[in-house]
Each structure stands twice: as C-alpha cells, then as structure tokens.
Amino acid sequence: MIKNRIKEFRAIHNMTQSDLAKKVKVRRETIGNLEKGKYNPSLVLAWNIADVFGVKIEEIFTVID
C-alpha cells in the first residue's frame, strides 16, 4: 500500500483538487481517489504530482508494508 500526502501539499499550496488535476492532466475524481487511498498512482502520475509541488516523489508518497 502507498500512503500519500497530496491533501497536505495541496493545502500548503492553496490548491484545490481541480487545480491539481488540471496541472497533471487527470480528472478531479482521480485526485480525490488518490487522496482516499482507493488506488495507487502510476509512476508517471506520481512524478508529475511531485513536480507540481517542487518536491521529490518520496516526500509525497510512502510505501507501507
């Protein structure tokens, strides 16, 4: 399972789910489902999300055993 801090980073950057979705070219529902842990992002999507926030992927996504 992968835990993420997307919601936290969105709040820091004063960004809505829709704002982030537009920047990474996915639907708003995709961001919501990621935040709820309903599914894990592709590597490309994880990379793009981290790039939007200017951080390394590991700062947003953590693998939990």
C-alpha positions as CSV (number, residue, x, y, z in Angstrom):
1,M,0.0,0.0,0.0
2,I,1.1,3.5,-0.7
3,K,0.3,6.4,1.7
4,N,0.3,9.9,0.3
5,R,0.4,13.5,1.5
6,I,-1.3,15.0,-1.5
7,K,-4.0,16.7,0.5
8,E,-1.4,18.2,2.8
9,F,0.6,19.6,-0.1
10,R,-2.5,21.0,-1.8
11,A,-3.3,22.9,1.4
12,I,0.2,24.3,1.7
13,H,0.0,25.5,-1.9
14,N,-3.6,26.7,-1.6
15,M,-4.7,24.4,-4.4
16,T,-8.0,22.6,-5.0
17,Q,-8.3,19.0,-6.3
18,S,-9.4,20.5,-9.6
19,D,-6.4,22.8,-9.7
20,L,-4.0,19.9,-9.2
21,A,-5.9,17.7,-11.6
22,K,-5.6,20.3,-14.4
23,K,-1.9,20.6,-13.8
24,V,-1.3,16.8,-14.0
25,K,-3.9,16.3,-16.7
26,V,-6.3,13.9,-14.9
27,R,-9.8,14.2,-13.7
28,R,-10.6,15.8,-10.3
29,E,-12.1,12.4,-9.2
30,T,-8.7,10.8,-9.8
31,I,-7.0,13.2,-7.3
32,G,-9.8,12.5,-4.8
33,N,-9.4,8.8,-5.1
34,L,-5.7,9.0,-4.7
35,E,-6.1,11.1,-1.5
36,K,-8.5,8.5,-0.1
37,G,-6.1,5.7,-0.9
38,K,-8.5,4.0,-3.3
39,Y,-5.7,3.3,-5.7
40,N,-2.0,3.8,-6.3
41,P,-0.8,6.3,-8.9
42,S,1.3,5.3,-11.9
43,L,4.9,6.3,-11.6
44,V,4.4,9.0,-14.2
45,L,1.4,10.5,-12.3
46,A,3.4,10.3,-9.0
47,W,6.3,12.1,-10.7
48,N,4.0,14.8,-12.2
49,I,2.3,15.4,-8.8
50,A,5.7,15.8,-7.1
51,D,6.9,18.1,-9.9
52,V,3.9,20.4,-9.4
53,F,4.8,20.8,-5.8
54,G,8.6,21.0,-6.4
55,V,9.5,18.1,-4.2
56,K,10.8,14.5,-4.6
57,I,8.3,11.7,-5.0
58,E,9.3,10.3,-1.6
59,E,8.1,13.4,0.2
60,I,4.6,12.8,-1.0
61,F,4.4,9.0,-1.4
62,T,5.5,6.4,1.1
63,V,5.3,2.7,0.8
64,I,3.7,1.0,3.8
65,D,4.1,-2.8,4.4
